Amino acid sequence: MSRLVAAMSALIVVMCSVIAFAAPSPQLRQCVQNNNASHAQVWQMFIQARNRGNISPAEQQQFRAMEQRLNAIKQNLSRGGLTLPECQRISQEIARERATVQRMAATRR
């Protein structure tokens, strides 16, 4: 549990530093910033739902797989040379992960 929180904290620091690598176009810069914020919100949603007891052990395992996908998203956001279409694709990936966490959180245990 504390390992997950520590990883998430480190992730937020990295995501905030991504803003410093802002892309050349204002649209891309905004997309990256929005994705960074959305990415952090997905993590926060999961932690809050887990703390409320809305996440089953099976869903925690499912989230571990999601965690790998979210980490891949984080790496894509932080790499140089990201294009606007790539950023928009990442937005869609984050939206899918958000929907999954929302479904998990909606279930009372």
C-alpha positions in Angstrom: 0.0 0.0 0.0 2.7 2.5 1.0 4.7 1.4 -2.0 1.8 2.3 -4.3 1.5 5.7 -2.6 5.2 6.3 -2.9 5.1 5.3 -6.6 2.2 7.6 -7.2 4.0 10.5 -5.4 7.0 10.0 -7.6 4.7 9.8 -10.6 3.1 13.2 -9.8 6.6 14.7 -9.5 7.6 13.3 -12.9 4.3 14.5 -14.4 4.8 18.0 -13.1 8.2 18.1 -14.6 6.8 17.1 -18.0 5.2 20.5 -18.1 8.7 21.9 -18.2 9.3 19.9 -21.5 6.3 21.6 -23.0 5.7 20.9 -26.6 6.1 23.6 -29.2 2.5 24.2 -30.0 0.0 25.6 -27.5 -2.5 22.9 -28.4 0.1 20.2 -27.7 1.2 21.9 -24.5 -2.4 22.0 -23.3 -3.0 18.4 -24.2 0.0 17.3 -22.3 -1.0 19.4 -19.2 -4.6 18.0 -19.4 -3.3 14.4 -19.7 -1.0 14.9 -16.7 -3.8 16.2 -14.6 -6.2 13.4 -15.8 -3.6 10.8 -15.2 -3.1 12.0 -11.6 -6.9 12.0 -11.1 -7.2 8.4 -12.1 -4.7 7.4 -9.5 -6.4 9.5 -6.9 -9.8 8.0 -7.8 -8.5 4.5 -7.3 -6.9 5.4 -3.9 -10.0 7.0 -2.6 -12.2 4.1 -3.7 -9.8 1.6 -2.2 -9.8 3.6 1.1 -13.6 3.6 1.1 -13.6 -0.2 0.7 -15.1 -0.1 -2.8 -12.3 -2.0 -4.5 -12.3 -5.8 -4.2 -9.1 -7.9 -4.1 -9.7 -9.0 -7.6 -10.1 -5.4 -8.7 -6.8 -4.5 -6.9 -5.2 -7.2 -9.1 -6.9 -5.7 -12.2 -5.5 -2.3 -11.1 -2.0 -3.6 -11.0 -2.3 -4.4 -14.7 -3.8 -1.0 -15.2 -0.9 0.5 -13.3 1.5 -0.9 -15.9 -0.6 0.8 -18.7 -0.7 4.0 -16.7 3.1 3.9 -16.3 3.5 3.4 -20.0 1.2 6.4 -20.5 3.4 8.5 -18.1 6.5 7.5 -20.1 4.8 8.5 -23.4 3.8 11.9 -21.9 7.4 12.6 -20.8 9.2 11.6 -23.9 10.4 14.3 -26.3 8.9 14.8 -29.7 5.3 13.9 -28.7 2.9 14.9 -31.5 -0.6 16.3 -31.0 -2.3 13.1 -32.5 -0.2 11.0 -30.1 -1.2 13.1 -27.2 -4.8 12.9 -28.2 -4.5 9.1 -28.4 -3.0 9.1 -24.9 -6.1 11.2 -23.8 -8.3 8.4 -25.0 -6.2 5.8 -23.2 -6.5 7.7 -19.9 -10.3 8.1 -20.5 -10.6 4.3 -20.8 -8.7 3.8 -17.6 -10.8 6.4 -15.8 -14.0 4.6 -16.9 -12.6 1.4 -15.5 -11.8 2.9 -12.2 -15.2 4.6 -12.0 -16.9 1.2 -12.5 -14.7 -0.3 -9.8 -15.5 2.6 -7.4 -19.2 2.4 -8.0 -19.4 -1.0 -6.5 -20.0 -1.1 -2.8 -18.3 -3.9 -0.9 
